[in-house]
Amino acid sequence: MQVTPTDKQIFGKEGAARILVLGASGRLGQLFRQRFQSRQCELAVLKVQWQARTRVPLNDADPADVLVWDFLRDDVPNDVRADIVLCLAGAVPDRNVDLALNSILAERALSIGTAIKAKYIFLVSSVAVYGSGPFSETEKVAPITPYGMAKAEMEKLAAKWIANTGKDAPRVTILRVGNVAGADALLGPGKRHVALETGPDGEDIKRSYIGPARLADIVFALCKKAADGEPLPSILNIALSPSVSFRALLDAAGWSYSRIPAAGNMPLDVDVDTHLLEQLGFTPRENACAEDIWADIDAFMRPDETS
């Protein structure tokens, strides 16, 4: 299925913006590479270099665009140049790793951006930092899960780094991303029977979601805006509006499920504020229902997962 972009990004005709993507072999990195390859003609104004510790995970990318480099351990290669550093690398709860690694990865990305004299650095955070809300970028965060707490600590580190660097340091935007369909626990890694969590009285649980194509399109457009010197907020929510229920997404996918009570102190509705995203020219309220989100993710699933 071909996914048609609903956000009409207008990329300038100036020279190609050079983007260094850290963590290109992870879940988000794989989705971003697939989207970039499917839109190469439209995204010709972007020159992307994909970083991974070994070449094996990036066999689907042009060898000229692959950078084999352990950026946590090794010095920055002398020939690395980029206008934008996009750090997709991160530690997630289901990988059995120390979540404090999120701060270490972010600190390294900030150092790399400074060393190569990048114009801008994007760090990927999560709407999990909000906990039970409120969900606006200007509100104080109150995470309630270990993952949300780890991302909040990462954001604090970044804020301290920004405050302590000089005027010539790269600009930084923290991207608070909603649930990414297909890369989350509910809709990935493929069709199966699902234990659907519900509220204490059987209520539907809702989350701010976004499909992989929409997410990649928005982030690539933000990279171009940053390279062109457009002002961007220091923190930005990226999700579709309004939130959608887990049940609606499973119904749209045609998957079977059994209802179970949610464990722990889980908020019933995480509906993040997308006003800043809209002010930048994006349309998070269009094509945002469960069926649209499923159409987006469906284009990214392997054939053996859709049968």
C-alpha positions, 0 to 999 in steps of 0.5 A: 500500500502506498502512503500519500503524505498529508503534510505538504512540506515545501523544501527549499531549492538551496543546496542539500542539507546534510543530516547525520542520523545517529542510531540508524539501525534501531526501530525508528532508524529502520522506519526513517530509512524506508520512508526516505528511500520511498521519497528520494525524489521529493527529499533530494534536498536532503543528504542523509548519512546513516550511522550504525556500529556495523554495516550489516543492519544498513545493507539496504542503504546506499554504501556511500551513505552508511557511516560505520562508527560506534559513536559512544566509544570512538572519536568523531571521524575526521571526514564527518560533516553535517548541518543537522544531527538527528539522534534517534538512538535511545534505550527503551523498556523492552530491550533489557538495558539501563534506561540511563543510557538515554542521557549518555546517548544525548550527551554524546550527540550534543558533543558530536554536534558541537565538534562537527560545527553542526547548525542544529541538533534534534534529540528524540524524547517521548510524551512519556515525560508528561505522565498524567498531564498536562500535555503542553510543552510549556508545562512542567513534566511529571513522569510516572514510569521509569522510561518517562523518568529516564527521558525527563532526565535526558531533557534536563541534561540537554537543558543544562548543556544548552545553558552552559554553551556559548552562542556559537554552539548548535541550536537544540530541539527536543522532540517529544514523540507520541506512540509510533504505530508499528514501533510500539508494544501494541502494533509491533511487531506484527499480527497476533492476538493482543491482551488489550489493557483497559481502565479499572472500569473497562474504559478504553485507554487512549494515547497520542499516536503517529504513523511512521510515514507521518513522523518521518515526513515531519522530522525530515521537514524540521531538519530542512527548516533548521538547516535553512535557519528557520526558528524552531521551538526548543521543545516540540510535541510530535503526534496526531490529534486527538488521541486514539484508543487502543481498541480502535487501533486493533479494530482498524487492524482487524486483530483479535484481542482479550480485555485485561485490567491495566497494571499500575498507575496508567493514565486513561488518556494521553492527548498531547497539545499539538498547537506548536506543531500546527504553527509550524505548518503541519496538520496533525488533525488531518488523517489522524483516525485509527484507520488512517494510522493503520494505513500508514503502519501497514505500508511499513510491515513485512509481508509475512506480518500482514498475513 
